[in-house]
């Protein structure tokens, strides 16, 4: 409803011997952490109390979750909090429609070749230039040892 401050204040007022402090802490942390600090926002999403989608694969920046920020700004904040793992944000950027940023991230750090080729396959008709560039980035990463493990079998 756009009343996060009021919701957080209400959650804090619910503390009692019968309420779970852990649950209240999770609500407060997840709703406000990224507004205070991108790093704390990522940590909140990876914490044991987070019940959203698994975070082994970063998800697309959500304008619904953070209406005060643009998806490009959210992505930049999240990438900044994980130096060296920029390639892991490729799929999140692609899902958010940030195609130029996705390609730039794939060029900055290793990205899973399967993710790159899947993106190329899925977007061949809608975004041919992105598909070609993203797909072409996969084989060199595979040759460098990222992604599949090639065996004699």
C-alpha positions in Angstrom: 0.0 0.0 0.0 3.0 2.2 -0.1 3.1 2.8 3.7 6.3 1.0 4.6 7.3 3.3 7.4 3.9 2.7 9.0 4.1 -1.1 8.4 7.6 -1.2 10.0 6.4 0.8 13.0 3.4 -1.6 13.4 5.7 -4.6 13.2 7.9 -3.2 15.9 4.9 -2.5 18.1 3.9 -6.2 17.9 6.9 -7.3 19.9 5.7 -9.2 23.0 6.4 -12.5 24.9 4.0 -14.2 22.5 5.4 -12.8 19.2 8.5 -14.2 17.5 11.2 -11.5 17.5 12.9 -13.4 14.7 9.8 -13.1 12.5 9.4 -9.4 13.3 13.1 -8.8 12.6 12.8 -10.6 9.2 9.8 -8.4 8.2 11.6 -5.2 9.2 14.9 -6.2 7.7 13.5 -7.4 4.4 11.3 -4.4 3.9 13.8 -1.7 4.7 17.3 -3.1 4.3 17.9 -2.2 0.7 16.7 1.4 1.3 19.4 1.9 3.9 22.2 0.0 2.2 22.4 -2.2 -0.9 24.8 -4.6 0.9 22.3 -5.1 3.8 19.6 -5.6 1.3 21.4 -8.5 -0.4 22.3 -9.9 3.0 18.6 -9.7 4.1 17.6 -11.6 1.0 20.1 -14.3 1.7 19.3 -14.6 5.4 17.7 -17.8 6.8 14.5 -15.9 7.5 13.9 -14.8 3.9 11.1 -17.0 2.5 11.1 -15.7 -1.1 12.6 -17.4 -4.1 16.0 -19.1 -3.7 18.9 -16.7 -4.0 21.4 -19.0 -5.6 20.3 -17.2 -8.8 19.9 -13.5 -8.4 16.5 -12.3 -9.4 15.5 -9.3 -11.5 15.3 -5.9 -9.8 11.7 -5.4 -8.9 10.1 -1.9 -9.3 7.2 -3.2 -7.2 9.4 -4.0 -4.3 11.3 -0.7 -4.4 9.1 1.9 -6.2 11.4 4.7 -5.2 14.2 3.2 -7.3 14.5 2.4 -11.0 15.4 -1.2 -12.0 18.8 0.1 -13.4 19.6 1.7 -10.1 18.7 -1.4 -8.1 20.8 -3.6 -10.4 23.8 -1.2 -10.0 23.4 -1.3 -6.2 23.3 -5.1 -6.2 26.2 -5.5 -8.6 28.3 -3.1 -6.4 27.7 -5.4 -3.4 29.1 -8.5 -5.0 32.5 -7.5 -6.6 33.8 -10.2 -8.9 30.4 -11.8 -9.3 29.0 -9.4 -11.9 28.4 -12.2 -14.4 25.9 -13.7 -11.9 23.6 -10.7 -12.4 23.4 -11.2 -16.2 20.1 -13.1 -16.1 18.6 -10.7 -13.6 19.5 -7.7 -15.9 18.0 -9.6 -18.9 14.8 -10.3 -17.1 14.5 -6.7 -16.1 14.8 -5.7 -19.8 18.3 -4.1 -19.2 19.9 -5.8 -22.2 22.9 -3.5 -22.6 23.7 -3.8 -18.9 23.3 -7.6 -19.1 25.9 -7.8 -21.9 28.2 -5.4 -20.1 28.0 -7.6 -17.0 28.8 -10.7 -19.0 31.9 -9.0 -20.3 33.1 -7.9 -16.9 33.1 -11.2 -15.1 32.6 -14.9 -15.9 29.0 -15.8 -16.7 27.5 -19.3 -16.9 27.7 -20.3 -20.6 24.3 -22.2 -20.3 22.7 -18.9 -19.2 24.2 -17.0 -22.1 23.1 -19.6 -24.7 19.6 -19.9 -23.2 19.3 -16.1 -23.4 20.4 -16.2 -27.0 17.9 -18.9 -27.9 15.0 -17.3 -26.1 15.6 -13.8 -27.6 16.6 -14.6 -31.1 13.3 -13.3 -32.6 12.7 -10.4 -30.3 16.3 -9.1 -29.7 18.5 -10.5 -32.4 21.5 -8.3 -31.7 21.4 -9.2 -28.0 21.1 -12.9 -28.9 24.1 -12.8 -31.2 26.3 -10.9 -28.7 25.2 -12.9 -25.7 25.4 -16.2 -27.5 28.9 -15.4 -28.8 30.1 -14.7 -25.3 29.3 -18.3 -24.2 32.0 -20.4 -26.0 35.0 -18.4 -24.8 33.7 -18.8 -21.2 33.3 -22.5 -21.8 36.9 -22.7 -23.1 38.1 -20.8 -20.0 36.6 -23.5 -17.8 33.3 -21.9 -16.7 30.0 -23.8 -16.9 30.1 -27.4 -18.2 32.8 -29.8 -17.2 34.0 -31.5 -20.4 35.0 -35.1 -20.0 36.2 -37.8 -22.3 32.9 -39.6 -21.9 
